[in-house]
Amino acid sequence: MANDTRKHTHDPERVAFMEKELRYISGIIKQKGREILNSYTITPPQFVALQWLFEHGDMTIGDLSNKMYLAFSTTTDLVDRMEKNNLVMRIREEQDRRVVRIKLLQEGERIIEEVIQKRQEYLETVLADFTQEEVEQFSFLLEKLHTNMK
């Protein structure tokens, strides 16, 4: 059957093991990310906000709060602090002055690029004893897992 669309059932112990490993990996990534951020003047939630703006362009506070799963008021406070540090700026839309978009500024972009570079360098050290084939297979499987989770 070339087009077998049946769902596979997997060994529950294997699935439990994988869930635990992913949880541990996620925790290590979060901790390493915080260590990297310690050299910067931004908090982890500010980094997440800057990353959304960096990857998806200008957005309203409402859009940003939805993406970050934060209350509108919490996101407003976050944007206020980032604006004071010249990381972002508010821009009123010409067509509808009631709509305010958050724009990533050069300093915010610089910080994001540096932090992402440092994260990639860390991952490079972690993957040092993986073969090229293992890295390619792992990359393919991560993308498949991410796609299936969306």
N, CA, C and O atoms as a GROMACS GRO file, in nm:
protein
  600
    1MET      N    1   0.083  -0.120   0.000
    1MET     CA    2   0.000   0.000   0.000
    1MET      C    3   0.087   0.125   0.000
    1MET      O    4   0.142   0.162   0.103
    2ALA      N    5   0.099   0.188  -0.113
    2ALA     CA    6   0.184   0.306  -0.125
    2ALA      C    7   0.125   0.425  -0.049
    2ALA      O    8   0.199   0.502   0.011
    3ASN      N    9  -0.007   0.440  -0.052
    3ASN     CA   10  -0.071   0.554   0.014
    3ASN      C   11  -0.144   0.510   0.141
    3ASN      O   12  -0.263   0.535   0.156
    4ASP      N   13  -0.072   0.446   0.230
    4ASP     CA   14  -0.129   0.400   0.356
    4ASP      C   15  -0.157   0.520   0.445
    4ASP      O   16  -0.064   0.585   0.493
    5THR      N   17  -0.286   0.549   0.468
    5THR     CA   18  -0.322   0.667   0.548
    5THR      C   19  -0.362   0.630   0.692
    5THR      O   20  -0.407   0.715   0.768
    6ARG      N   21  -0.345   0.503   0.729
    6ARG     CA   22  -0.379   0.463   0.865
    6ARG      C   23  -0.285   0.528   0.965
    6ARG      O   24  -0.167   0.552   0.937
    7LYS      N   25  -0.339   0.557   1.082
    7LYS     CA   26  -0.257   0.613   1.189
    7LYS      C   27  -0.179   0.499   1.255
    7LYS      O   28  -0.231   0.390   1.278
    8HIS      N   29  -0.053   0.527   1.284
    8HIS     CA   30   0.030   0.428   1.351
    8HIS      C   31   0.010   0.439   1.501
    8HIS      O   32  -0.006   0.549   1.555
    9THR      N   33   0.010   0.325   1.568
    9THR     CA   34   0.011   0.328   1.714
    9THR      C   35   0.153   0.291   1.755
    9THR      O   36   0.213   0.198   1.701
   10HIS      N   37   0.204   0.366   1.851
   10HIS     CA   38   0.343   0.347   1.892
   10HIS      C   39   0.348   0.296   2.035
   10HIS      O   40   0.254   0.312   2.112
   11ASP      N   41   0.459   0.234   2.069
   11ASP     CA   42   0.484   0.181   2.202
   11ASP      C   43   0.468   0.294   2.305
   11ASP      O   44   0.542   0.392   2.301
   12PRO      N   45   0.372   0.281   2.397
   12PRO     CA   46   0.348   0.388   2.496
   12PRO      C   47   0.473   0.423   2.579
   12PRO      O   48   0.492   0.539   2.616
   13GLU      N   49   0.557   0.323   2.608
   13GLU     CA   50   0.680   0.351   2.683
   13GLU      C   51   0.775   0.437   2.601
   13GLU      O   52   0.841   0.525   2.656
   14ARG      N   53   0.782   0.412   2.470
   14ARG     CA   54   0.868   0.490   2.381
   14ARG      C   55   0.816   0.634   2.374
   14ARG      O   56   0.894   0.729   2.380
   15VAL      N   57   0.684   0.649   2.361
   15VAL     CA   58   0.623   0.782   2.354
   15VAL      C   59   0.648   0.857   2.486
   15VAL      O   60   0.681   0.976   2.483
   16ALA      N   61   0.633   0.789   2.599
   16ALA     CA   62   0.657   0.852   2.730
   16ALA      C   63   0.803   0.896   2.742
   16ALA      O   64   0.832   1.004   2.792
   17PHE      N   65   0.894   0.811   2.694
   17PHE     CA   66   1.037   0.843   2.697
   17PHE      C   67   1.064   0.969   2.612
   17PHE      O   68   1.135   1.059   2.656
   18MET      N   69   1.007   0.973   2.493
   18MET     CA   70   1.028   1.086   2.402
   18MET      C   71   0.972   1.216   2.462
   18MET      O   72   1.034   1.321   2.452
   19GLU      N   73   0.854   1.207   2.522
   19GLU     CA   74   0.794   1.325   2.584
   19GLU      C   75   0.885   1.378   2.694
   19GLU      O   76   0.905   1.499   2.706
   20LYS      N   77   0.940   1.287   2.776
   20LYS     CA   78   1.029   1.327   2.885
   20LYS      C   79   1.156   1.391   2.830
   20LYS      O   80   1.200   1.495   2.881
   21GLU      N   81   1.216   1.331   2.728
   21GLU     CA   82   1.338   1.386   2.668
   21GLU      C   83   1.312   1.525   2.610
   21GLU      O   84   1.393   1.616   2.627
   22LEU      N   85   1.199   1.542   2.540
   22LEU     CA   86   1.164   1.672   2.482
   22LEU      C   87   1.145   1.777   2.593
   22LEU      O   88   1.184   1.892   2.578
   23ARG      N   89   1.085   1.734   2.704
   23ARG     CA   90   1.065   1.825   2.817
   23ARG      C   91   1.200   1.869   2.875
   23ARG      O   92   1.221   1.987   2.903
   24TYR      N   93   1.291   1.772   2.892
   24TYR     CA   94   1.424   1.804   2.944
   24TYR      C   95   1.501   1.895   2.848
   24TYR      O   96   1.564   1.992   2.891
   25ILE      N   97   1.495   1.863   2.719
   25ILE     CA   98   1.563   1.944   2.617
   25ILE      C   99   1.507   2.086   2.618
   25ILE      O  100   1.583   2.184   2.611
   26SER      N  101   1.375   2.098   2.625
   26SER     CA  102   1.311   2.229   2.628
   26SER      C  103   1.359   2.310   2.749
   26SER      O  104   1.386   2.430   2.737
   27GLY      N  105   1.370   2.246   2.863
   27GLY     CA  106   1.418   2.312   2.984
   27GLY      C  107   1.562   2.360   2.970
   27GLY      O  108   1.595   2.471   3.012
   28ILE      N  109   1.648   2.276   2.909
   28ILE     CA  110   1.788   2.314   2.889
   28ILE      C  111   1.798   2.431   2.792
   28ILE      O  112   1.875   2.524   2.814
   29ILE      N  113   1.720   2.426   2.684
   29ILE     CA  114   1.720   2.535   2.586
   29ILE      C  115   1.677   2.666   2.653
   29ILE      O  116   1.737   2.771   2.632
   30LYS      N  117   1.570   2.658   2.734
   30LYS     CA  118   1.521   2.777   2.804
   30LYS      C  119   1.629   2.831   2.898
   30LYS      O  120   1.652   2.952   2.902
   31GLN      N  121   1.694   2.744   2.974
   31GLN     CA  122   1.799   2.785   3.068
   31GLN      C  123   1.918   2.847   2.994
   31GLN      O  124   1.969   2.951   3.035
   32LYS      N  125   1.962   2.782   2.886
   32LYS     CA  126   2.074   2.833   2.807
   32LYS      C  127   2.038   2.970   2.747
   32LYS      O  128   2.120   3.061   2.743
   33GLY      N  129   1.915   2.982   2.699
   33GLY     CA  130   1.867   3.108   2.644
   33GLY      C  131   1.872   3.219   2.747
   33GLY      O  132   1.910   3.332   2.717
   34ARG      N  133   1.834   3.186   2.872
   34ARG     CA  134   1.837   3.286   2.979
   34ARG      C  135   1.980   3.326   3.013
   34ARG      O  136   2.008   3.443   3.040
   35GLU      N  137   2.072   3.227   3.011
   35GLU     CA  138   2.213   3.258   3.036
   35GLU      C  139   2.266   3.356   2.931
   35GLU      O  140   2.336   3.451   2.964
   36ILE      N  141   2.231   3.332   2.806
   36ILE     CA  142   2.274   3.421   2.697
   36ILE      C  143   2.215   3.560   2.717
   36ILE      O  144   2.283   3.661   2.698
   37LEU      N  145   2.087   3.566   2.756
   37LEU     CA  146   2.020   3.696   2.774
   37LEU      C  147   2.076   3.776   2.891
   37LEU      O  148   2.059   3.898   2.897
   38ASN      N  149   2.145   3.707   2.986
   38ASN     CA  150   2.202   3.778   3.101
   38ASN      C  151   2.300   3.886   3.059
   38ASN      O  152   2.321   3.983   3.133
   39SER      N  153   2.362   3.872   2.941
   39SER     CA  154   2.458   3.974   2.895
   39SER      C  155   2.387   4.092   2.830
   39SER      O  156   2.452   4.187   2.785
   40TYR      N  157   2.255   4.088   2.824
   40TYR     CA  158   2.178   4.194   2.758
   40TYR      C  159   2.083   4.258   2.857
   40TYR      O  160   2.061   4.206   2.966
   41THR      N  161   2.028   4.373   2.818
   41THR     CA  162   1.940   4.448   2.909
   41THR      C  163   1.793   4.410   2.890
   41THR      O  164   1.704   4.485   2.932
   42ILE      N  165   1.765   4.294   2.827
   42ILE     CA  166   1.626   4.257   2.804
   42ILE      C  167   1.589   4.131   2.883
   42ILE      O  168   1.674   4.049   2.916
   43THR      N  169   1.461   4.120   2.912
   43THR     CA  170   1.408   4.005   2.986
   43THR      C  171   1.366   3.897   2.886
   43THR      O  172   1.350   3.926   2.767
   44PRO      N  173   1.349   3.772   2.932
   44PRO     CA  174   1.303   3.667   2.840
   44PRO      C  175   1.172   3.702   2.767
   44PRO      O  176   1.164   3.678   2.647
   45PRO      N  177   1.068   3.758   2.835
   45PRO     CA  178   0.947   3.794   2.759
   45PRO      C  179   0.974   3.902   2.653
   45PRO      O  180   0.913   3.900   2.546
   46GLN      N  181   1.063   3.996   2.682
   46GLN     CA  182   1.098   4.098   2.584
   46GLN      C  183   1.167   4.033   2.464
   46GLN      O  184   1.142   4.071   2.350
   47PHE      N  185   1.253   3.934   2.491
   47PHE     CA  186   1.320   3.863   2.382
   47PHE      C  187   1.217   3.795   2.292
   47PHE      O  188   1.226   3.803   2.170
   48VAL      N  189   1.119   3.729   2.354
   48VAL     CA  190   1.014   3.661   2.276
   48VAL      C  191   0.938   3.762   2.190
   48VAL      O  192   0.911   3.736   2.072
   49ALA      N  193   0.904   3.877   2.248
   49ALA     CA  194   0.832   3.981   2.174
   49ALA      C  195   0.916   4.032   2.057
   49ALA      O  196   0.867   4.045   1.945
   50LEU      N  197   1.043   4.060   2.083
   50LEU     CA  198   1.133   4.107   1.977
   50LEU      C  199   1.147   4.003   1.866
   50LEU      O  200   1.152   4.037   1.748
   51GLN      N  201   1.152   3.877   1.906
   51GLN     CA  202   1.165   3.769   1.809
   51GLN      C  203   1.041   3.762   1.718
   51GLN      O  204   1.055   3.743   1.597
   52TRP      N  205   0.922   3.778   1.775
   52TRP     CA  206   0.799   3.780   1.694
   52TRP      C  207   0.804   3.893   1.592
   52TRP      O  208   0.772   3.873   1.475
   53LEU      N  209   0.845   4.012   1.637
   53LEU     CA  210   0.854   4.127   1.548
   53LEU      C  211   0.961   4.107   1.442
   53LEU      O  212   0.942   4.144   1.326
   54PHE      N  213   1.073   4.048   1.480
   54PHE     CA  214   1.184   4.022   1.389
   54PHE      C  215   1.141   3.926   1.278
   54PHE      O  216   1.173   3.946   1.161
   55GLU      N  217   1.067   3.820   1.316
   55GLU     CA  218   1.030   3.715   1.221
   55GLU      C  219   0.905   3.747   1.141
   55GLU      O  220   0.889   3.697   1.029
   56HIS      N  221   0.814   3.831   1.195
   56HIS     CA  222   0.685   3.854   1.129
   56HIS      C  223   0.656   4.000   1.096
   56HIS      O  224   0.550   4.031   1.041
   57GLY      N  225   0.750   4.090   1.128
   57GLY     CA  226   0.730   4.231   1.095
   57GLY      C  227   0.642   4.304   1.195
   57GLY      O  228   0.604   4.248   1.298
   58ASP      N  229   0.610   4.429   1.163
   58ASP     CA  230   0.531   4.514   1.252
   58ASP      C  231   0.397   4.449   1.284
   58ASP      O  232   0.337   4.384   1.198
   59MET      N  233   0.351   4.466   1.406
   59MET     CA  234   0.217   4.416   1.444
   59MET      C  235   0.160   4.501   1.555
   59MET      O  236   0.232   4.576   1.622
   60THR      N  237   0.030   4.489   1.573
   60THR     CA  238  -0.037   4.564   1.680
   60THR      C  239  -0.009   4.496   1.814
   60THR      O  240   0.036   4.381   1.818
   61ILE      N  241  -0.035   4.567   1.922
   61ILE     CA  242  -0.018   4.508   2.055
   61ILE      C  243  -0.113   4.389   2.070
   61ILE      O  244  -0.079   4.289   2.132
   62GLY      N  245  -0.233   4.402   2.013
   62GLY     CA  246  -0.329   4.291   2.018
   62GLY      C  247  -0.274   4.165   1.950
   62GLY      O  248  -0.284   4.055   2.005
   63ASP      N  249  -0.216   4.184   1.831
   63ASP     CA  250  -0.156   4.069   1.760
   63ASP      C  251  -0.044   4.008   1.844
   63ASP      O  252  -0.036   3.886   1.860
   64LEU      N  253   0.042   4.094   1.898
   64LEU     CA  254   0.156   4.048   1.977
   64LEU      C  255   0.110   3.976   2.103
   64LEU      O  256   0.166   3.872   2.138
   65SER      N  257   0.009   4.030   2.171
   65SER     CA  258  -0.039   3.965   2.294
   65SER      C  259  -0.100   3.828   2.262
   65SER      O  260  -0.085   3.734   2.340
   66ASN      N  261  -0.169   3.816   2.148
   66ASN     CA  262  -0.224   3.686   2.109
   66ASN      C  263  -0.114   3.585   2.078
   66ASN      O  264  -0.122   3.470   2.120
   67LYS      N  265  -0.011   3.629   2.007
   67LYS     CA  266   0.100   3.539   1.972
   67LYS      C  267   0.176   3.492   2.096
   67LYS      O  268   0.223   3.378   2.101
   68MET      N  269   0.186   3.581   2.196
   68MET     CA  270   0.263   3.548   2.317
   68MET      C  271   0.176   3.489   2.428
   68MET      O  272   0.226   3.452   2.534
   69TYR      N  273   0.045   3.479   2.403
   69TYR     CA  274  -0.049   3.429   2.504
   69TYR      C  275  -0.042   3.510   2.632
   69TYR      O  276  -0.041   3.456   2.743
   70LEU      N  277  -0.036   3.643   2.616
   70LEU     CA  278  -0.032   3.734   2.730
   70LEU      C  279  -0.154   3.825   2.727
   70LEU      O  280  -0.214   3.847   2.622
   71ALA      N  281  -0.190   3.878   2.844
   71ALA     CA  282  -0.299   3.976   2.850
   71ALA      C  283  -0.255   4.102   2.777
   71ALA      O  284  -0.137   4.134   2.772
   72PHE      N  285  -0.351   4.172   2.720
   72PHE     CA  286  -0.325   4.295   2.645
   72PHE      C  287  -0.248   4.395   2.733
   72PHE      O  288  -0.152   4.457   2.688
   73SER      N  289  -0.291   4.409   2.860
   73SER     CA  290  -0.227   4.505   2.951
   73SER      C  291  -0.082   4.466   2.979
   73SER      O  292   0.005   4.553   2.989
   74THR      N  293  -0.054   4.336   2.992
   74THR     CA  294   0.082   4.288   3.015
   74THR      C  295   0.170   4.320   2.894
   74THR      O  296   0.285   4.363   2.910
   75THR      N  297   0.116   4.298   2.774
   75THR     CA  298   0.190   4.326   2.651
   75THR      C  299   0.216   4.476   2.637
   75THR      O  300   0.323   4.517   2.592
   76THR      N  301   0.117   4.557   2.676
   76THR     CA  302   0.134   4.703   2.671
   76THR      C  303   0.250   4.745   2.761
   76THR      O  304   0.333   4.826   2.720
   77ASP      N  305   0.257   4.691   2.882
   77ASP     CA  306   0.368   4.721   2.974
   77ASP      C  307   0.502   4.678   2.914
   77ASP      O  308   0.601   4.750   2.924
   78LEU      N  309   0.503   4.561   2.853
   78LEU     CA  310   0.624   4.507   2.789
   78LEU      C  311   0.672   4.601   2.679
   78LEU      O  312   0.790   4.634   2.672
   79VAL      N  313   0.578   4.645   2.595
   79VAL     CA  314   0.611   4.736   2.484
   79VAL      C  315   0.658   4.870   2.540
   79VAL      O  316   0.752   4.930   2.486
   80ASP      N  317   0.595   4.920   2.647
   80ASP     CA  318   0.637   5.046   2.710
   80ASP      C  319   0.785   5.039   2.749
   80ASP      O  320   0.862   5.130   2.720
   81ARG      N  321   0.824   4.929   2.816
   81ARG     CA  322   0.964   4.914   2.861
   81ARG      C  323   1.059   4.902   2.742
   81ARG      O  324   1.169   4.958   2.744
   82MET      N  325   1.017   4.829   2.638
   82MET     CA  326   1.103   4.813   2.520
   82MET      C  327   1.116   4.945   2.445
   82MET      O  328   1.222   4.975   2.389
   83GLU      N  329   1.009   5.024   2.445
   83GLU     CA  330   1.013   5.154   2.377
   83GLU      C  331   1.109   5.248   2.451
   83GLU      O  332   1.184   5.323   2.387
   84LYS      N  333   1.107   5.245   2.585
   84LYS     CA  334   1.199   5.329   2.665
   84LYS      C  335   1.344   5.294   2.636
   84LYS      O  336   1.432   5.380   2.641
   85ASN      N  337   1.370   5.165   2.606
   85ASN     CA  338   1.507   5.120   2.577
   85ASN      C  339   1.542   5.127   2.429
   85ASN      O  340   1.643   5.072   2.385
   86ASN      N  341   1.458   5.196   2.351
   86ASN     CA  342   1.480   5.215   2.207
   86ASN      C  343   1.494   5.084   2.130
   86ASN      O  344   1.573   5.075   2.035
   87LEU      N  345   1.417   4.984   2.170
   87LEU     CA  346   1.417   4.855   2.099
   87LEU      C  347   1.303   4.850   1.996
   87LEU      O  348   1.315   4.787   1.891
   88VAL      N  349   1.193   4.919   2.029
   88VAL     CA  350   1.076   4.925   1.940
   88VAL      C  351   1.019   5.066   1.944
   88VAL      O  352   1.055   5.147   2.030
   89MET      N  353   0.931   5.095   1.849
   89MET     CA  354   0.856   5.222   1.856
   89MET      C  355   0.713   5.198   1.809
   89MET      O  356   0.686   5.110   1.727
   90ARG      N  357   0.623   5.278   1.864
   90ARG     CA  358   0.484   5.273   1.821
   90ARG      C  359   0.465   5.364   1.700
   90ARG      O  360   0.516   5.475   1.696
   91ILE      N  361   0.391   5.314   1.602
   91ILE     CA  362   0.362   5.394   1.482
   91ILE      C  363   0.212   5.388   1.456
   91ILE      O  364   0.153   5.280   1.446
   92ARG      N  365   0.150   5.507   1.445
   92ARG     CA  366   0.007   5.513   1.411
   92ARG      C  367  -0.010   5.491   1.262
   92ARG      O  368   0.067   5.545   1.182
   93GLU      N  369  -0.110   5.412   1.224
   93GLU     CA  370  -0.136   5.387   1.082
   93GLU      C  371  -0.196   5.513   1.020
   93GLU      O  372  -0.279   5.581   1.082
   94GLU      N  373  -0.155   5.542   0.898
   94GLU     CA  374  -0.206   5.659   0.826
   94GLU      C  375  -0.357   5.646   0.800
   94GLU      O  376  -0.433   5.740   0.825
   95GLN      N  377  -0.400   5.529   0.750
   95GLN     CA  378  -0.539   5.507   0.711
   95GLN      C  379  -0.635   5.513   0.830
   95GLN      O  380  -0.746   5.564   0.819
   96ASP      N  381  -0.590   5.458   0.946
   96ASP     CA  382  -0.676   5.454   1.064
   96ASP      C  383  -0.589   5.488   1.185
   96ASP      O  384  -0.517   5.403   1.237
   97ARG      N  385  -0.597   5.614   1.228
   97ARG     CA  386  -0.510   5.663   1.336
   97ARG      C  387  -0.531   5.589   1.468
   97ARG      O  388  -0.448   5.599   1.558
   98ARG      N  389  -0.642   5.516   1.480
   98ARG     CA  390  -0.666   5.440   1.605
   98ARG      C  391  -0.576   5.317   1.613
   98ARG      O  392  -0.550   5.266   1.722
   99VAL      N  393  -0.529   5.269   1.496
   99VAL     CA  394  -0.446   5.149   1.492
   99VAL      C  395  -0.299   5.186   1.513
   99VAL      O  396  -0.242   5.267   1.440
  100VAL      N  397  -0.240   5.125   1.616
  100VAL     CA  398  -0.099   5.151   1.648
  100VAL      C  399  -0.021   5.021   1.626
  100VAL      O  400  -0.055   4.917   1.682
  101ARG      N  401   0.083   5.030   1.543
  101ARG     CA  402   0.166   4.914   1.515
  101ARG      C  403   0.298   4.929   1.590
  101ARG      O  404   0.348   5.039   1.612
  102ILE      N  405   0.354   4.814   1.629
  102ILE     CA  406   0.483   4.812   1.698
  102ILE      C  407   0.589   4.778   1.594
  102ILE      O  408   0.581   4.676   1.526
  103LYS      N  409   0.689   4.866   1.585
  103LYS     CA  410   0.797   4.847   1.487
  103LYS      C  411   0.927   4.816   1.560
  103LYS      O  412   0.963   4.884   1.656
  104LEU      N  413   0.996   4.714   1.513
  104LEU     CA  414   1.127   4.678   1.568
  104LEU      C  415   1.231   4.780   1.520
  104LEU      O  416   1.242   4.807   1.400
  105LEU      N  417   1.307   4.835   1.615
  105LEU     CA  418   1.411   4.931   1.580
  105LEU      C  419   1.546   4.860   1.564
  105LEU      O  420   1.559   4.742   1.597
  106GLN      N  421   1.644   4.932   1.513
  106GLN     CA  422   1.775   4.875   1.482
  106GLN      C  423   1.839   4.808   1.602
  106GLN      O  424   1.897   4.700   1.589
  107GLU      N  425   1.830   4.870   1.721
  107GLU     CA  426   1.890   4.812   1.842
  107GLU      C  427   1.822   4.680   1.879
  107GLU      O  428   1.888   4.585   1.919
  108GLY      N  429   1.689   4.675   1.866
  108GLY     CA  430   1.616   4.551   1.893
  108GLY      C  431   1.658   4.441   1.796
  108GLY      O  432   1.676   4.326   1.835
  109GLU      N  433   1.672   4.478   1.670
  109GLU     CA  434   1.714   4.383   1.567
  109GLU      C  435   1.856   4.333   1.594
  109GLU      O  436   1.884   4.214   1.578
  110ARG      N  437   1.944   4.423   1.634
  110ARG     CA  438   2.083   4.385   1.664
  110ARG      C  439   2.087   4.282   1.777
  110ARG      O  440   2.158   4.182   1.768
  111ILE      N  441   2.011   4.308   1.883
  111ILE     CA  442   2.009   4.217   1.998
  111ILE      C  443   1.958   4.080   1.955
  111ILE      O  444   2.018   3.978   1.988
  112ILE      N  445   1.846   4.077   1.882
  112ILE     CA  446   1.789   3.949   1.836
  112ILE      C  447   1.892   3.872   1.753
  112ILE      O  448   1.914   3.754   1.776
  113GLU      N  449   1.954   3.940   1.657
  113GLU     CA  450   2.052   3.873   1.571
  113GLU      C  451   2.168   3.816   1.651
  113GLU      O  452   2.212   3.704   1.626
  114GLU      N  453   2.219   3.893   1.748
  114GLU     CA  454   2.330   3.847   1.831
  114GLU      C  455   2.291   3.727   1.916
  114GLU      O  456   2.365   3.629   1.924
  115VAL      N  457   2.174   3.735   1.980
  115VAL     CA  458   2.130   3.626   2.068
  115VAL      C  459   2.106   3.498   1.986
  115VAL      O  460   2.146   3.390   2.027
  116ILE      N  461   2.041   3.512   1.872
  116ILE     CA  462   2.017   3.394   1.786
  116ILE      C  463   2.150   3.335   1.741
  116ILE      O  464   2.165   3.213   1.738
  117GLN      N  465   2.247   3.420   1.706
  117GLN     CA  466   2.380   3.372   1.666
  117GLN      C  467   2.444   3.292   1.779
  117GLN      O  468   2.502   3.185   1.755
  118LYS      N  469   2.435   3.342   1.902
  118LYS     CA  470   2.493   3.273   2.017
  118LYS      C  471   2.421   3.140   2.043
  118LYS      O  472   2.485   3.042   2.081
  119ARG      N  473   2.289   3.138   2.024
  119ARG     CA  474   2.213   3.013   2.041
  119ARG      C  475   2.256   2.910   1.936
  119ARG      O  476   2.270   2.792   1.967
  120GLN      N  477   2.277   2.956   1.813
  120GLN     CA  478   2.320   2.866   1.705
  120GLN      C  479   2.460   2.814   1.732
  120GLN      O  480   2.489   2.697   1.705
  121GLU      N  481   2.548   2.898   1.785
  121GLU     CA  482   2.684   2.855   1.820
  121GLU      C  483   2.678   2.748   1.930
  121GLU      O  484   2.752   2.650   1.926
  122TYR      N  485   2.589   2.767   2.027
  122TYR     CA  486   2.571   2.666   2.133
  122TYR      C  487   2.524   2.534   2.073
  122TYR      O  488   2.578   2.428   2.106
  123LEU      N  489   2.424   2.540   1.984
  123LEU     CA  490   2.373   2.418   1.921
  123LEU      C  491   2.483   2.349   1.841
  123LEU      O  492   2.493   2.226   1.840
  124GLU      N  493   2.565   2.428   1.774
  124GLU     CA  494   2.678   2.372   1.697
  124GLU      C  495   2.770   2.290   1.788
  124GLU      O  496   2.815   2.183   1.749
  125THR      N  497   2.797   2.340   1.910
  125THR     CA  498   2.883   2.264   2.003
  125THR      C  499   2.814   2.136   2.050
  125THR      O  500   2.878   2.033   2.068
  126VAL      N  501   2.682   2.143   2.069
  126VAL     CA  502   2.607   2.025   2.113
  126VAL      C  503   2.607   1.917   2.004
  126VAL      O  504   2.610   1.798   2.034
  127LEU      N  505   2.603   1.961   1.878
  127LEU     CA  506   2.598   1.867   1.765
  127LEU      C  507   2.736   1.821   1.718
  127LEU      O  508   2.747   1.750   1.618
  128ALA      N  509   2.841   1.862   1.789
  128ALA     CA  510   2.979   1.836   1.745
  128ALA      C  511   3.007   1.688   1.717
  128ALA      O  512   3.081   1.657   1.624
  129ASP      N  513   2.951   1.597   1.796
  129ASP     CA  514   2.981   1.455   1.772
  129ASP      C  515   2.872   1.383   1.691
  129ASP      O  516   2.868   1.260   1.688
  130PHE      N  517   2.785   1.459   1.627
  130PHE     CA  518   2.686   1.403   1.534
  130PHE      C  519   2.749   1.399   1.395
  130PHE      O  520   2.824   1.490   1.358
  131THR      N  521   2.721   1.295   1.320
  131THR     CA  522   2.768   1.292   1.181
  131THR      C  523   2.681   1.387   1.098
  131THR      O  524   2.574   1.428   1.142
  132GLN      N  525   2.728   1.421   0.979
  132GLN     CA  526   2.650   1.507   0.888
  132GLN      C  527   2.516   1.441   0.859
  132GLN      O  528   2.412   1.508   0.855
  133GLU      N  529   2.518   1.310   0.838
  133GLU     CA  530   2.395   1.235   0.809
  133GLU      C  531   2.297   1.242   0.927
  133GLU      O  532   2.177   1.260   0.907
  134GLU      N  533   2.349   1.228   1.049
  134GLU     CA  534   2.264   1.236   1.168
  134GLU      C  535   2.201   1.375   1.180
  134GLU      O  536   2.083   1.388   1.213
  135VAL      N  537   2.280   1.480   1.153
  135VAL     CA  538   2.229   1.617   1.161
  135VAL      C  539   2.118   1.638   1.058
  135VAL      O  540   2.015   1.698   1.088
  136GLU      N  541   2.139   1.588   0.936
  136GLU     CA  542   2.038   1.603   0.831
  136GLU      C  543   1.910   1.527   0.867
  136GLU      O  544   1.800   1.580   0.851
  137GLN      N  545   1.924   1.403   0.916
  137GLN     CA  546   1.807   1.322   0.956
  137GLN      C  547   1.734   1.388   1.073
  137GLN      O  548   1.611   1.396   1.074
  138PHE      N  549   1.811   1.434   1.173
  138PHE     CA  550   1.753   1.499   1.290
  138PHE      C  551   1.677   1.625   1.248
  138PHE      O  552   1.567   1.651   1.297
  139SER      N  553   1.736   1.703   1.159
  139SER     CA  554   1.674   1.825   1.108
  139SER      C  555   1.543   1.792   1.038
  139SER      O  556   1.442   1.858   1.061
  140PHE      N  557   1.544   1.690   0.954
  140PHE     CA  558   1.424   1.646   0.883
  140PHE      C  559   1.315   1.604   0.981
  140PHE      O  560   1.198   1.641   0.965
  141LEU      N  561   1.353   1.527   1.083
  141LEU     CA  562   1.256   1.478   1.182
  141LEU      C  563   1.200   1.592   1.268
  141LEU      O  564   1.082   1.592   1.302
  142LEU      N  565   1.285   1.689   1.303
  142LEU     CA  566   1.236   1.805   1.380
  142LEU      C  567   1.133   1.882   1.299
  142LEU      O  568   1.030   1.924   1.352
  143GLU      N  569   1.161   1.901   1.171
  143GLU     CA  570   1.068   1.973   1.086
  143GLU      C  571   0.935   1.897   1.074
  143GLU      O  572   0.828   1.957   1.077
  144LYS      N  573   0.944   1.765   1.060
  144LYS     CA  574   0.822   1.682   1.051
  144LYS      C  575   0.742   1.690   1.180
  144LYS      O  576   0.620   1.703   1.176
  145LEU      N  577   0.810   1.683   1.294
  145LEU     CA  578   0.744   1.693   1.425
  145LEU      C  579   0.675   1.829   1.437
  145LEU      O  580   0.560   1.838   1.480
  146HIS      N  581   0.745   1.935   1.399
  146HIS     CA  582   0.690   2.071   1.409
  146HIS      C  583   0.567   2.084   1.317
  146HIS      O  584   0.464   2.139   1.358
  147THR      N  585   0.578   2.034   1.196
  147THR     CA  586   0.467   2.040   1.101
  147THR      C  587   0.344   1.967   1.157
  147THR      O  588   0.232   2.017   1.148
  148ASN      N  589   0.366   1.849   1.214
  148ASN     CA  590   0.255   1.771   1.269
  148ASN      C  591   0.193   1.836   1.392
  148ASN      O  592   0.077   1.810   1.425
  149MET      N  593   0.269   1.920   1.460
  149MET     CA  594   0.218   1.986   1.580
  149MET      C  595   0.135   2.110   1.546
  149MET      O  596   0.054   2.153   1.627
  150LYS      N  597   0.155   2.168   1.428
  150LYS     CA  598   0.083   2.291   1.389
  150LYS      C  599  -0.064   2.264   1.366
  150LYS      O  600  -0.140   2.356   1.333
   0.00000   0.00000   0.00000
